Amino acid sequence: MKIANEHLARLESLGYTTDEARFLYVVATFSGYFVPRQFIAFTGAKWGSRSANLTRKLECRGHASWREYLQVDGVYHLCSRVLYRAIDKEHLSNRRRHSPDFIRTRLLALDFVLANQEFEYLETEADKVRHFREELGIGQDILPVKEFVGSSRKEPVLRYFVDQFPIYIAPAVGNSASRLTFTYVDPGHASLAGFRHHLGAYKRIFAALGPFDFVYLSNTSVHFVRAEQWFSSFLEREFSRDTSKALSGYFTLRAKWDAKRFAELSPEDVESLELLSQRFRGPDTERLYSAWCAEQRFADGLGTFPGDKHDPPDVRFKCRLISSGRVISKEPELTG
C-alpha cells in the first residue's frame, strides 16, 4: 500500500503522529470505523497511553465519535469532513453513519487490509473504474453498478462497486505473476444469499478478465465449504463451454419446478436453477426447452444455439478466517 507523503503531512498538521496519520488514512479509506485493538495491532504497541492518546485527540478535535451499536459493541467513527478532505477523499460515504451490519463488514475488511499492507489496493470507486477501463480495457458498461435516485435529481446517479470490498493486486511470489484479486466480506451472515447475489453482480466482469483470484473473508468458517462449492458451481454453470450438458441440467431442474415438484429439488438444485435461468434466456432456449419437454431430440438445435460467448476464466478461490485482526487460516485453492 502506498500512501502519498502529502496526505500524511496534512494529517500530521492536524496534530497526529506519523503512525497515527498512517492508521487514520487506512481507516478512512477502507472502513470509516475502527476499534482500539486495531490501532494497537497496527503499531505493535501495548495497551495503554498510546491508543488512549489517539482516541482522545480524535474526540477533542471532533474528528471521530464513539458509538455503541447492538451486536457490534463500541466503535470509533471517523466522521469529520476535515479529516477526509485532508486525504482528498471528502466524498467517501465512510464518514456517514451506517447500519450495524455495514459496520461489522467494514471492521472485518479493515482487519484484512491492516494484516496485508503489502498489497496494491484499488482504494476508491474512481480508482477501480479507472483501473478496469484504462489498464485492462474493460468497458464501463459491464462493471457492477447500482442506480440511486434522489428526490432532488432528475436523472439517477450510477455508482460502481458499491459493496466497497477490497480489490487489490497481490505482489508476485517466486515464479507466480501478480494477480488481480477480488474479495467478499461475510461478517457472519446466516446464509450465502449475499454471496450469491454478489457473484451475480460481478459475473460480466469476471467473463471479461484474464486470470484472477477471489478471496472469501469471514470471522467464522461455518460457510467455507459451501462457499467453495457454490463458487465452483457458479463457474461451471456460468462459464462452462459444454452447452449441451448445461442445458440438459437446466431443463431437468426447470421441468421439476414448472410441474411444482418442489419436494424433488434440494436447496442446491434451486440455487443451480437460478444461475442457469440467468445464463440461458431468450427465444432460442425456449424453443429447445419445448422440444425437450415434448421428448423430441433437441440436440439438432444445438448447432444453431448461440452458446457461450466467453471462455471459462482462470480463477483461484480461497477462504480466509479473520479473528481479532489476524488472518489465521488458509483453505485449499479452487482453480476454475
Secondary structure, 3 states (H helix, E strand, C coil): CCCCHHHHHHHHHCCCCHHHHHHHHHHHHHCCEECHHHHHHHHCCCCCHHHHHHHHHHHHCCCEEEEEECCCEEEEEECCHHHHHHCCCCCCHHHCCCCHHHHHHHHHHHHHHHHCCCCEECCCHHHHHHHHHHHCCCCHHHCCEEEECCCCCCCCEEEECCCCCCEEEECCECCECCEEEEEEEECCCCCCHHHHHHHHHHHHHHHHCCCEEEEEEECCCCCHHHHHHHHHHHHHHHHCCCHHHHHHHHHHHHHHHHCCCHHHCCHHHHHHHHHHHHHCCCHHHHHHHHHHHCCCCCHHHHHHCCCCCCCCCCEEEEEEEEECCEEEEECCCEEC
